C-alpha cells in the first residue's frame, strides 16, 4: 500500500477524491494511505444532528457519508485515510475499527502518552490527570441519562485525542482517523464532539508533549502500514 503525504488540503475536494478512488480504483492504484491535514472545517457523519453544531461561526460545515456524528478538523491535526479493500485483506469492519484505534494507541505510545478505548464510544482517550500512566483504565458502568434511550459512555476524567469515522462500500473503505497534535482546540467548544455534550478534546501539545506534525504523521503512517498489512 502506497503512502501519500498530501500536506494541507481542503476537505471537500479531498472527500470527493477519496470517494472517487474507492468507487473507481485504477488497476495499479487499488490501495493507498493518504496522510494530510485540513483547514478548519466541521464535518457531519451520517448520524450527525445539526443541533450538535452549536456555533459554527465562519467555519464551514460539510455533510459526509462516513459513520458517526460531528467532529472538527483543523491545522495541527494528522488525518489518515486508508483507502483499502477489506475483503482482499480478510478484515471485518469491527476488526478494522479496532486496528485503526490500535494505530492511534501505538502512535501515542511512541511519544510517551497512553491512549485508552471507551466502550461504546469509538476513538481514543487519555487520562487528564496522568496521560502518561500505563495503568489500565477502569471499566466503568455506563451512565443512563434521562433524555437518552440507551446508556451513555462515562468520560469522567478523560479527554479525547483521536477520532475516527469510516465508510465501507463494496468492501472498500474510505474516511479514517484523526489524531490531534498541536491545534487551536477552541472550535471543539462550538460543537458536541461526536454527539457528546461537554466531551473535552485535547492534543499532544496540551498534554505537554512537544513533537512536530511531521513526526506524528510518519509514525501514524508506519503503524497503519503494519497493522493493515495483508
N, C-alpha and C positions, 0 to 999 in steps of 0.2 A: 504494500500500500504506500503510495507516494504521499509525502507530507508537503503541503504548500503553505508557506508563511505569507499571508496576504497583506500584512500591515493593517492600517486603519482604513476601513471600508464602510460605506453607507449600508445600513441594514437592509432596506427594501430591495435594492438590486441583488444583494448577496442572497437573500431569501429566495428570490426568483431564480437565481443561478443554481443554487443547490437543489431546488425543486426540479429544474430542468435536467440537471445532471442525474438525479436519482431516477427520473422517469425515462430519460433517453441517453443512457451512458454510451459513449463511444466504445467500440470493441477493445481499444487499447487503454481505456481510462475507466475501467469498471469500478475501481475503488480509489478513493483519495481521502486524506485527512486535511481539512482546512483549519488553519490557526490564524486568528485575527483579533482585532478589537473594533468597536463601533463608536461613532459619535453618539451623543446622548439620544436615547430612544426608549420608550416604554413599549413592550410587546405583550399582546394578549393571546393566550392559548385558547384552545377550543372550549375549555371550561371557564374561561375568563369572563368576569362580570364587570361591566363598565363602572359600577359603583365602587369597585376596588381601586379605581384610578381616582384618587381624592382631589388632586390639584396638579394637573399636568403642566400648567403654565405654558411656556414656549417649547416644551419638549414634545416631539411628535409621538402619537400613539399608533402602532401598527398592529392590525389583526393578522394572526398567523394560523397555520394548520397544525401546530405542534400540540402535544398534550400539555396540561397544566393551566395555570391562571396567568396573573400579570407579573412581570418582572421588569427590571431596568438593566439596560446595557449602556456602558459609557467608557470613556478613556481610562486606562489603568486596569482594565479587566481583560483577562485572557479568555477568549471564546474558542472552543474546539468543536468542529463539525465533522464527525466521521461519516463519510458517505460510503457505506459498505453494504454488501449482500449478506444478510444474516443467515439465510438458508445455506448459502455456499460455505459459510464458516461454521455451520452447525450450532448457532447460538440462538436460544429462545429469547423473547423480548425481556422477560423478567431477569434472565441472566445478563443480558446486555446492559440493562439499567444498573445492575449490581457492579458490572465491570467498569462502567463509566464512573460510578461513585468511588470504586476502589482506586481508579486512576487519580482522582482528586485527593483521596486519603494518602496515597503514596507520594504524590507531589508535595503535599503539605508536610509530610514526614521528612522529606529531603531538606526542608528549611526549618525543622525543629518543632513544627506545630502538629498537634494530634487532632485529627478530624474524626467526627462521630456521625453515625446514622441515627435517625429518629424514626421509629416505627410509624408508618402511615404518612410520612412527610418526606418525599424524595428530596435529595440534596445532601449537603454535608454541613455539619455544625461544629462549633468549638465551644469549650467552656469559657465563659467570660472571666471567671476568677482565676483560671490557670490553664491557658490554652496549650501549655507545653507538657502538661501532665500526661503520663502514659496510662493512667488508671482508666479502667473501663467505665463507660457512662452507665450509671444505674438505670435499669429498665423501670420506668415509672408507669403507673397505670394512666391511661388516657383520661382526660377530663371531659365530662359531658356538660356542654353549655346548654342552658335552657332554650336558646334560639336555634340550636342545631340538632338535626335528627340523629346524628352519629357522634361518638366521642371524638374530641379534638386532641391532637398531639400536645404534649406538655413541653413547652420551650423554656421553662423557668431556668434562668442562669445560662442560657445558650444564645449564641449569635450565629446567623447563617453566613457562611463564607463561599459556598458554591451552590449553584442552582442548575437543574437540568430539565430538559423537556425534549421529547423526541417525536418523530413521525415515522411510521413504517408503512410503506406502500409497496405491494408486490414483493415483499421480503427485503426491500431496500430501505435503509434508514437515512434520515437526514435530520437537521437541527442537532442538538447535542448538549454541551456542558459549558458553563461559565464560571470562572474562578476569579475572585476579587483580589487584586494585588495592591494597588495604591490608587484609590478612586476618590472622587467627590461623592461621599455617601449620602449627602442631603437629599438627592432625588428619591432615594428609597423611602424617605419620610412622606413622600407625596402619594404613596400607594400602600395598599395592604399586600406586602410581598407574598406571592404565591397564594393570595387569598386569606392570609392570616393577619388580622389586625394586631398591631403592636409588635410584630416579629422584628427583632433587631437584626440589622445586617452589619457585618464587619468586613474588613480586609486585612491583608497581612501587615500593612503599614500601621493600622490602628492597634494591632497586637504587638507592635514593637519590632517587627521583622523588617529589616532593610534589605530589599532584593529588587533587581530590575525586572521589568516586564519581560524582556528577552530571556532571562534566566528561567523564569517560571514557565514561559511559553515552550521553551525547548524541553524542560523537564516533563511537563504535562504531555507533550507530543511523544516523548520517549516512552512514558508509562502507558499511554494509549496504544502505541505500537506493540508493546509487549503483551498487554492484556487482551488485545483483539487479534493477536496472531492466530492463524489457522492451525 
